[in-house]
Amino acid sequence: MSRSKSRTAPSVRLLTEPSFEELERELDQIVTRLEQGQVSLDDAIALWARGEELYKLCVAKLDGAQGKIEELSARIETARPA
């Protein structure tokens, strides 16, 4: 029995690439820790660097989603009768 790609793709994605929501949640946790001011300077620098990385990943995911939405919108426009 073979599985369709649509069934296996989400589980593969979860193993290799975190979702936007997971990235955002981790970024929010970092911001909270930094705002509390209870971390050492070295930890704060490491958290800041991780936060920048997470921010870039979130922006890339949002840009990708926007591109997909624009593509879908364009398809709808071209499919409408004149």
Order of alpha helices (4+ residues) and beta strands (2+ residues): alpha-alpha-alpha
